[in-house]
Structures are given as structure tokens and as C-alpha cells.
Amino acid sequence: MALQVGIVGLPNVGKSTLFNAVSNNAKAQASNYRFCTIDPNVGQVDVPDERLDTLRELVQPNRVVPTTIEFVDIAGLVKGASKGEGLGNKFLANIREVDAIVHVIRCFEDENILREEGAINPVGDKDIIDTELQLKDLESVEKKIQRVEKMAKAGDAKSKAELEVVIRCKEQLESGKNIRGLGLSAEEKTAIADMFLLTDKPVLYVANVDESAIHTGNAYSNALLEHVKQEGAEVIVMNNSIEAQISEMEADEDKQLFLEEYKLTEPALNRLIRSAYKLLNLITYFTAGVQEVRAWTIHEGWKAPQAASVIHTDFEKGFIKAEVIAYNDFVQFKSEAACRDAGKLRIEGKEYLVKDGDIMHFRFNV
């Protein structure tokens, strides 16, 4: 599943530094000037999951394969981006292609890092980005209204229903609010699906603070937290430079010493990646054997045949049944054989809704 999370924000807030820290296989240039990043950088990111370590100990496989998501480092947006300022149309198009947004916001003072927006103001910075995305969405919504209005007036029932939803979106945007705040139903979302609206994408915020504030936050991050309360969005407080340093260390012992020095139990990046994964409504199931223990990504609410398809499409086409063991049962009884003997291995059919942490084995015939 090639799902992507876009990292966005104003120039020089720490986006590329965060991307470099989070990405396994791609490094973005991070420099102290506007539009250092022009073409988006894409990196595959392992999703940290302690359950894989437990399964490794129990199964003793030849290899362990975590699941991944993709992060995209998108160039800094500026005021006027919706009208093309700072290559705005190009950058907004990059955002349109991702499935969720991580919005990095500067919450630190540093006179050596350029800032053209004046005094540090995380709430104002957030509003600049929101406004540009809203203006671009408004442009898309107005075009769609023009397209469906004629058909709605001619009596087309589908167009009438679509028009009602799109007009609500227009009113929401004109009031300076994001589409995701409308709480559209799944059915209503089909009316806007073709527009890939920027402000409909799920979002979480990274408050990039100085080293002294990584545990407590500061006045800037607190102001941001208060401002986004009404959205119900998550804010992760972290120092992107520290996270980049941790990610560059190859030896686990060095990483652990560094974490201890900063009194961290784990890199903040782990929280960010897990939160981004959750933001996309993703869950993980496992396959576990001597050759390989592997994590697989699926959408919450998928049934067993759909879940099987991420291994191979033939698994879905020829699906017969799934053997399922709950993760906690596997840990308790320590092996598939012991789970079978204890009656903890279940046979599930095509209607089974896969649960996060399920350990599965599929039977199929093509």
C-alpha cells in the first residue's frame, strides 16, 4: 500500500531536517534559505512496532520485516502560494497527491535561521498555511459548482445531491475553516472525492522546539496546542535536530546513550511515525514463520480477503479461509502449535474483520 504522508510548512521551519531524520533511504538538502527543497523528496519509513521484537524472540525467524509508509518532503509554502507565489502551484500540487499531512511549525528562537514572517508566531504560521490551502480548495470548489449547477437545475438527482455538499464546502472555506472540520459522511465525501481537496486531508502538527523544551514544551508550542484543540488534531513536541542526530547513529548502543543523555525513552520520531500511521486509519497484521516474521499494513475495517491481497492478489482471488491467532494469545502460549492445542487458533471466512495485531495464515486456491 503506497500511502504517503506529506511534510509541509513555511520555509526554514525544519521540514527537511525532519524528513532526513525520519527517512530510511533518502536524504533531503537542508539549508538556511527559501525553497531549498523544490522537487519533493520521497522516503520509505519503517513503522516502529515493539510487537515485532516479541515475535522475533518467540519464533526465532531468519528475518523480520517491518511495515512501511512513505514520507514526502514538500517545499516550504509562502503567503500567496495559492496565487503562484514561490512556485506555489507546483508545491500545492505535491500536497494534493499525499494522503495525510504533517505540518511542521517553528516554535523556537534562533537569529541564525532566516525568517521572513517577523516574530516567532506558531499560530500565525499555521494560519498562513491553512489560508493558502483553503484558497486553493475554494478555487476547486467554485469550478465544480459551475460544472454541476446546470445538471442540477435540469433535474439530475445525483447532481442536486452533489451540489448541496459542494455548496456547504464553499461556505466552510469562505468562513476560513478547513473541509475536514465539516464532518462529512462517507456518502457525502463521494461528492468531493474527485477534487482531492487539500483541507480535507487528515493532519497532525509537529511543534519544532529548542532542546530545553523537548520535555515540557514552551510558550510557543503551548499556544499552538491551545489553538488546535478545537480541531482535535494531535501535536507532537520535538526537536528536529536532535532527532536527526539520533537517526544518523548506526550503533544501537550509541543511540541509547544519546537518548539517556536527553532523558528520552525513545526517539520522538517513533511517536510521529505511529501517529501518522494511525492518522491514515491503518492497522497491522502479522505473518509469522521460521523463514520470516512480517508486518502487513491494511486499512481498519478490511475483511480477510482484502487483507490477504496485500501479500498477493491471488490470495484474495482464491481465498478459502484464514487461520487467525490474536497477538496476546500468541504471546501467552508462545507458539502456533501451543495456540492450536489451547483452542486459540480460529478459522475465519470471507466476512471476518481483521483486527490490529492478528497473526494470520491464509488458505487459497487459484
C-alpha positions in Angstrom: 0.0 0.0 0.0 1.8 3.1 -1.2 0.3 5.6 1.2 2.1 8.9 1.6 2.4 11.5 4.3 3.5 15.0 3.2 5.6 17.1 5.4 4.6 20.8 4.9 5.2 24.2 6.5 6.7 27.6 5.9 10.4 27.8 4.7 13.1 27.2 7.4 10.9 25.6 10.0 12.7 22.2 10.0 10.8 20.2 7.4 13.9 18.8 5.6 15.7 18.1 8.8 12.6 16.1 10.0 12.5 14.3 6.7 16.2 13.4 6.9 15.6 12.1 10.5 12.6 10.0 9.6 13.6 8.6 6.3 15.5 5.3 5.9 16.7 5.7 2.3 16.5 9.3 1.2 18.2 12.5 2.4 16.9 16.0 1.6 19.1 19.0 1.4 18.5 21.2 4.5 19.8 24.8 4.1 19.1 28.2 5.5 17.3 29.7 2.6 13.9 29.7 1.0 12.9 26.9 -1.4 15.9 24.7 -0.6 13.6 21.9 -1.5 11.9 22.3 -4.9 11.2 18.8 -6.1 9.6 16.6 -3.4 11.9 14.0 -1.7 10.2 10.7 -1.0 11.5 8.3 1.6 10.3 4.9 2.9 9.9 4.8 6.6 9.8 1.7 8.9 6.9 1.8 11.3 8.3 1.0 14.8 6.4 -1.8 16.4 7.5 -3.5 19.6 5.3 -6.5 18.8 7.8 -7.5 16.1 10.6 -7.7 18.7 8.4 -10.0 20.8 7.6 -12.2 17.8 11.3 -12.3 16.9 12.1 -13.8 20.3 9.3 -16.3 20.2 9.6 -17.5 16.6 13.3 -17.1 16.0 12.8 -16.4 12.3 15.5 -15.9 9.6 14.4 -12.3 9.2 12.0 -9.8 10.4 10.3 -7.3 8.1 8.5 -4.2 9.4 5.8 -2.5 7.6 6.5 0.9 6.0 4.8 4.2 5.0 6.2 6.9 2.7 7.0 10.4 3.8 7.3 13.2 1.3 9.3 16.4 1.9 7.4 19.2 0.2 8.9 22.6 -0.3 8.1 25.5 2.0 4.9 27.3 1.2 4.7 31.1 1.5 1.9 33.6 1.7 0.4 33.9 -1.8 1.2 30.3 -2.7 -2.4 29.8 -3.9 -1.8 32.5 -6.5 1.5 31.0 -7.6 3.9 32.8 -5.2 7.2 30.9 -4.6 6.3 28.2 -7.1 3.1 27.8 -5.1 1.1 25.9 -7.7 3.7 23.3 -8.0 4.1 22.8 -4.3 0.3 22.7 -3.7 0.0 20.1 -6.4 2.5 18.0 -4.5 0.4 18.2 -1.4 -2.7 17.2 -3.4 -1.0 13.8 -4.1 -0.4 12.8 -0.5 -2.9 11.0 1.8 -2.2 12.9 5.1 -0.2 16.0 6.2 2.4 16.5 8.9 2.5 20.3 9.4 5.9 21.4 10.9 5.7 24.7 12.8 8.6 26.7 14.2 8.4 27.0 18.0 12.0 28.2 18.7 14.1 31.3 18.6 17.3 31.3 16.6 18.5 34.5 15.0 20.8 32.5 12.7 17.9 30.8 11.0 16.2 33.0 8.5 12.6 34.0 9.0 10.8 36.5 6.7 7.4 36.4 8.6 8.6 38.6 11.5 8.5 37.5 15.2 8.0 33.8 16.0 4.3 33.2 15.8 3.3 29.5 15.5 -0.5 30.3 15.4 0.1 32.9 12.7 2.3 30.5 10.7 -0.3 27.7 10.9 -3.0 30.2 9.7 -0.8 31.2 6.7 -0.6 27.6 5.5 -4.3 27.0 6.3 -5.4 30.1 4.3 -3.3 29.1 1.3 -4.7 25.6 1.2 -8.3 26.9 1.8 -7.9 29.4 -1.1 -6.7 26.7 -3.4 -9.6 24.4 -2.3 -12.1 27.3 -2.9 -10.8 27.6 -6.4 -11.5 23.9 -7.0 -14.9 24.0 -5.3 -16.1 27.0 -7.3 -15.2 25.2 -10.6 -17.1 22.2 -9.5 -20.2 24.3 -8.6 -20.1 25.7 -12.2 -20.0 22.1 -13.6 -22.8 20.5 -11.6 -25.2 23.5 -11.2 -26.6 23.2 -14.8 -27.2 19.5 -14.4 -28.8 20.0 -11.0 -31.2 22.6 -12.5 -32.0 20.2 -15.2 -33.3 17.8 -12.6 -30.4 15.4 -12.3 -30.8 13.9 -8.7 -27.2 13.0 -8.3 -26.0 16.4 -9.3 -28.5 18.0 -6.9 -27.1 16.0 -4.0 -23.5 16.8 -5.0 -24.3 20.5 -5.4 -25.7 20.6 -1.9 -22.5 19.2 -0.4 -20.2 21.3 -2.6 -22.0 24.5 -1.6 -21.5 23.6 2.1 -17.8 23.2 1.4 -17.7 26.6 -0.3 -19.4 28.2 2.8 -16.9 26.4 5.1 -13.9 27.6 3.1 -15.2 31.2 2.8 -15.5 31.3 6.6 -11.8 30.4 6.9 -12.3 26.8 8.0 -11.0 23.5 6.7 -13.1 20.9 4.9 -12.2 18.2 7.4 -14.0 20.2 10.1 -17.3 19.7 8.3 -17.5 16.1 9.4 -18.9 14.9 6.1 -20.3 11.3 6.0 -18.7 8.7 3.7 -21.5 9.1 1.3 -21.1 12.9 1.2 -17.4 12.6 0.7 -18.1 10.9 -2.7 -19.4 14.2 -3.9 -15.9 15.8 -3.4 -13.6 12.9 -3.9 -12.7 13.9 -7.5 -11.3 17.3 -6.2 -8.7 15.8 -3.8 -9.3 18.8 -1.5 -6.2 19.9 0.4 -8.0 20.8 3.6 -9.9 17.6 3.7 -6.7 15.6 4.3 -6.1 14.5 7.9 -3.3 16.5 9.7 -1.1 16.3 12.7 1.3 19.1 13.9 4.9 19.0 14.8 6.0 21.7 17.2 9.7 22.1 16.5 11.1 23.4 19.8 14.6 24.1 21.1 16.5 21.5 23.2 15.4 22.9 26.5 11.7 22.4 25.7 11.6 18.8 24.4 10.0 17.5 27.6 8.0 20.5 28.8 7.2 22.4 25.6 7.4 26.2 25.7 5.1 29.2 25.3 5.1 28.8 21.5 4.2 25.1 21.5 1.6 25.7 24.2 -0.1 28.5 22.1 -0.2 26.0 19.2 -1.7 23.3 21.4 -4.4 25.6 22.6 -5.2 26.8 19.1 -5.7 23.4 17.6 -7.8 22.0 20.4 -11.0 22.6 18.5 -9.7 20.5 15.6 -9.0 17.5 17.8 -5.6 17.2 16.0 -2.5 15.8 17.6 0.5 18.0 18.3 3.9 16.3 18.7 6.5 18.4 20.5 10.1 17.5 19.4 13.4 19.0 18.4 14.1 18.0 14.8 17.8 18.5 15.0 18.1 16.1 18.0 16.0 13.5 16.1 18.2 13.9 13.0 21.3 13.2 15.1 19.8 10.1 16.7 18.8 8.8 13.2 22.3 9.2 11.9 23.8 6.9 14.6 24.3 3.3 13.4 25.0 1.6 16.7 22.1 0.9 19.0 24.4 1.5 22.0 25.2 5.0 20.8 21.5 5.7 20.2 20.7 4.5 23.7 23.4 6.6 25.3 22.2 9.7 23.4 18.6 9.1 24.4 19.7 8.7 28.1 21.6 12.0 27.8 18.4 13.8 26.9 16.3 11.6 29.2 14.2 10.2 26.3 12.7 6.7 26.5 12.5 6.6 22.7 13.0 8.9 19.7 10.1 11.3 19.3 10.2 10.2 15.6 8.7 6.8 16.7 5.7 8.7 18.1 5.4 10.7 15.0 5.5 7.7 12.7 3.0 5.8 14.7 0.7 8.8 14.9 0.9 9.3 11.1 0.1 5.6 10.7 -2.9 6.0 12.9 -3.9 9.2 11.1 -4.3 7.2 7.9 -6.6 4.7 9.7 -4.1 1.9 9.2 -3.6 -1.2 11.3 -1.1 -4.1 11.2 -1.4 -7.8 11.0 1.4 -10.3 11.1 2.6 -13.4 9.4 4.9 -15.5 11.5 7.0 -18.4 10.5 10.6 -19.7 10.7 11.6 -18.1 7.4 10.1 -14.7 8.2 8.1 -12.7 10.6 6.5 -9.8 8.8 4.1 -6.9 9.4 1.5 -6.0 6.8 -0.4 -2.7 6.5 -4.1 -2.6 5.9 -7.0 -0.2 6.4 -9.0 -0.5 9.5 -12.3 -2.3 8.6 -10.8 -4.6 5.9 -12.1 -8.1 5.7 -9.8 -11.2 5.5 -9.7 -11.5 1.6 -8.8 -7.8 1.3 -6.1 -8.2 3.9 -4.7 -11.2 2.0 -4.5 -9.2 -1.2 -1.6 -7.1 0.2 0.6 -10.2 0.2 -0.5 -11.2 -3.3 -3.7 -10.5 -5.4 -4.0 -14.3 -5.9 -4.6 -14.7 -2.2 -7.7 -12.6 -2.5 -8.9 -14.1 -5.7 -8.7 -17.7 -4.4 -9.4 -17.0 -0.8 -10.7 -20.1 1.1 -10.1 -19.3 4.8 -7.8 -17.6 7.2 -6.2 -19.2 10.3 -6.1 -16.4 12.9 -4.4 -16.1 16.3 -4.8 -13.0 18.4 -1.4 -11.4 19.2 -1.9 -11.6 23.0 -2.8 -15.3 22.8 0.3 -16.0 20.7 2.4 -14.2 23.4 0.8 -16.1 26.2 1.1 -19.6 24.6 4.4 -18.8 22.8 3.9 -20.7 19.6 1.3 -21.6 16.9 1.2 -25.2 17.9 0.5 -24.3 21.6 -2.2 -21.9 20.5 -3.8 -24.6 18.4 -3.7 -27.1 21.3 -5.3 -24.4 23.6 -8.1 -23.7 21.1 -6.8 -20.2 20.4 -6.3 -20.7 16.6 -9.6 -19.7 14.9 -10.7 -20.5 11.3 -12.3 -17.4 9.8 -14.1 -16.9 6.5 -14.6 -14.1 4.0 -16.6 -11.8 6.3 -14.0 -11.7 9.1 -12.9 -8.2 10.0 -9.2 -8.3 10.6 -8.1 -6.8 13.9 -4.8 -5.0 14.7 -2.2 -7.4 15.8 -3.8 -10.6 14.3 -1.3 -13.3 13.3 -2.7 -14.8 10.1 -2.1 -17.7 7.7 -4.2 -17.7 4.5 -5.5 -20.7 2.6 -6.2 -20.1 -1.0 -6.7 -21.8 -4.3 -6.2 -20.3 -7.8 
